[in-house]
Amino acid sequence: MKQKLRRYKHYFSAIACLFLFAVIILCGQGKESINTSNVNTVKSIAAVHIVEKYNALKESAGTKEVPLYDTFEEAITNAKEGPVAFVGKLTAYGPDCVGCGGGSACPPRQDFRNGNIYFEDQTYGTVRVLAADKRIPCGSIIRVSNIRIYKESILAIVMDRGGAIQNNHLDLLFTTESNLEGFSTQNDIKFEILRYGW
């Protein structure tokens, strides 16, 4: 008799566990659950789209023929309508130059004294920093071509100003005045304004 009771007790315990398990499953069906693999997939897809957009921008910026204007004045007059190009002078400076405060004149007021000569742009990615005439607004993206110390063109963003930086004269930021990487002033630089301001 005791053995039968034990057997029934085990059966009853097993049935009670199954019943409890079924109740838990049924109660959980109405609740929203987060599937981490789906979240990661969505994030991965979003990241792929961002990279594709950035690569497409870089490719179109690299292949699209930008109209070259004879003068800086003509280029600036047309810059709001779309990409423009002009030829000008490029000099170099460091955040420790005489009269320099070490930070950008344009928001977000980045500090350059830590050796960071780049800016992370949401659209163009990592770009160099330039000082430009006030008629080229902060946040403008400029492709700079024909720099002797670089094999390829560079993308830069206008984040700074300077008293002597006027018209078609732009100034490229380096980590320090004592190390301009062998750069010397050039007057045959092609500047292409790909984005006019933020």
HELIX and SHEET records of a PDB file:
HELIX    1   1 LYS A    2  GLY A   28  1                                  27    
HELIX    2   2 THR A   36  THR A   63  1                                  28    
HELIX    3   3 PHE A   72  ASN A   78  1                                   7    
SHEET    1   A 7 TYR A 118  ASP A 121  0                                        
SHEET    2   A 7 GLY A 125  ALA A 131 -1                                        
SHEET    3   A 7 ILE A 154  ASP A 160  1                                        
SHEET    4   A 7 ILE A 141  SER A 145 -1                                        
SHEET    5   A 7 GLN A 186  ARG A 195 -1                                        
SHEET    6   A 7 VAL A  84  TYR A  93 -1                                        
SHEET    7   A 7 HIS A 169  LEU A 173  1                                        
END                                                                             
